[in-house]
Each structure stands twice: as C-alpha cells, then as structure tokens.
Amino acid sequence: MIAVVFLLASQAIAEPADLSPFKPFLGACWRADFSPTVHDTHCFEAMYGGAHVRDRHEVQDGSKTIYAGETIYSADGPDLVFAYYNSLGGVGLGKVGSTERALGFTGSMRAAPNKPEQEIDSEWRLIDADHYEVRSLVPTKSGQPDKPLVFTRVPAARPK
C-alpha cells in the first residue's frame, strides 16, 4: 500500500500542473488604487514546487489593512480552478479559463458566511509586463459596465 502511494506521488511530481497562464504574475506584487488613500495589493507565488499558485492580497486605507484575502489556483484534471478565502470569513470557488493575454474567472462567492451567494464573472487582461486590467463581467444595476481596475507591478511589499 505504501509503495502505491509513493508511486502515485512520484507520478504527480513528474507531471506538474500546467499553471503557465499565471507565469506573468509570479514572484511579483501588483497594486491598484481605489482612491488616493485606498489601494489593493496582490502578491503571487508558486506553491509546492509549482503545483499551485497563491495570490495573497490586502486592501489598505493608509497603512491600515481593512480587508484581506487569499486565492489558491490549482489544476484539477484539465481545468484550472480557484478557491478564495477572505478576512470576513467569505469563500469563493470557481474555474479559470485562459487565452494568450487574458484570464477569465467564473464561479460563486459569499463575501461573508451570512451574506448571499454572488456570481463571479471577471477577466484579467495583460496590458504589458508591468500592468494588467481587471474587469467585472457581471451586469451592474445600472446596466453600465464597471470601470476596469489597472494593477501595476510594485516592489514586493507582500501581504502577510
């Protein structure tokens, strides 16, 4: 039995998950400004030798963290999937689609355990090596698309 477990583990090591769509983000932190004092910083790192990708983020008002979250991206068979957890106790789960310069995210999320489930449908588009744009594709109440957020590569001031 133990030999079978080691054999399966060694096969998994020999065939790492294809998380290459996240390669442009890895080892870097990225920041978008919501206002002159409020910003969101995401830092990406490979986990377990590249078997997963971690994205930790913090929203800060001045120097105070007002919200934080962590997303783990993984390969699940042929699919890329994510699990998101936040500082309010919220959880989001979904799938990631990719093209050469964009990632698409679909799924659902509860912002907090007592909040209703909400749809996730968003897109990240690489602008250049130091910028990417995030756009929600969920229709707004006004019917107008949300203004995209532009994240800029920043020195690694990674969230804890």
N, C-alpha and C positions, 0 to 999 in steps of 0.2 A: 504494500500500500504506500509506504513512504517513498519507494522508488518511483511509483507512478506520479506522485505529487512533484517530485524533483524533475521528472521527465517533462511534465506539463509546464512547470515553471521555466525550465531551460528553453522550451519551445517558444514561450511568450517572450523571453529575453531575446531570442534570436530574431523575432519578428516584432520590432517595436511598433507602437501605434502610429498611424500617419496623422500627426498633428501639424503638418507642414503649413497649413493656412495661418497658423499663429506665429510662424517664424519671424515676420517683421516686427512683432510686438515684444518678443522675448528679450529678457535682460535689460529692459528699459522701463521707465516710468513716463506717463503721459498725463497732461493736465488740461482741463477745460475750465474756463472761468464763467460762472453763472452771473456774477456781479463783481464790482471792484474788490469786495472782501470775501466772497464765497467762491470756492473752487473745488473741483473733484479731481483727485489724482489716482490713477490706476497704475499698478506695477505688476509686470508679468514675469513669471519664472517657470522653468521646466521643473517637473517633479519626478522623482523616481527614475532618473535617467532618461527622461523624455516620454515616459508612459502617460503622463498627464501634464496639463498646463494650469498653473494657478494665477489668478488675477485678483489681487487684493486692492481694495480702494477705500478712500476716505473722502468725505465731504467736510471741508473745514470752513468755518467762518472766522476769519482772522487766524489765530493759532489754535482755536478750539475745534475739536472734532465733534460734529453734530450728527454724523451718520457714517456707518462703515459697512462693508460687505466683502464677501469673498466668493469667487466663482471658480469651480474646478471644471475644466474641459477635458473630455476623455473620448476615446474611440470605443464604440460599442458595436462590434461587428462592422458593417460597412458605414455606420452612422457616426457622426460627431455629435456628442451630447454635452449638456452642461447641467450643473447643479449650483444654485446660488443661495447663499445664506447671508442674512444681514443682522445688524445690531439691534433691530426691533423684534427679532425672532421670526422674521419672514423667510420664506423658502420659495424658490423658483426652479422649475425643471423644464428642459426643452431640448431641441435639436438645433444644430448649426449646419447651414448649407454654405458652400463656398464657390466663388469664381476666382479668376486670376487676381482681381483687385478689390474684392468685396466679400464680406461675411454676412450671412442672413441668420437671424435668430427668431425661432418660433417656439411657443410654449405657453406656460401659465405661471402666475406668481401670486402669492399672498404677501402684501407688504408687511403684515404682522399676523400673528395667529388668529386674531379676532377680526381681521379685515376680509372682505370678499375677494374671491379669486379674480385676477385680471389677466387679460390676454397679453402675451409678449409677441410682438412682430416688429423687428427693427433691423437696421442694416448698418454695418460699418463699412466705409469705403476709404481705401488708402488714397490719400492725395499725393503724397511724396514720402520720402524716407523719414521725415520728421513730423508728419501731420496725418491724422485720419479724422473722418467725419462720421458722426453717429446721428442717425435719423430714425425716428419712430414712424412706423408704417400703420399704426393703429389710428383710425379716424378720430379726430378731436370732436368735441361737442359742436364747435362752430363749423366743422367740415373742412376747415383750412389745415394744411399740413403744419406740423410743428417745425419751428426753425431748427436746422441741424446744429449740433454742438461740434466744434472743432477742437480736437485734442492735439496738443503739441508735446513733442518729446522734451523732457526736462531732466536735469541731473537727478540721479537716483536718490530721492527723498522718500523712500518707500514707506508705506503704511506699516504699522506693527501688526 
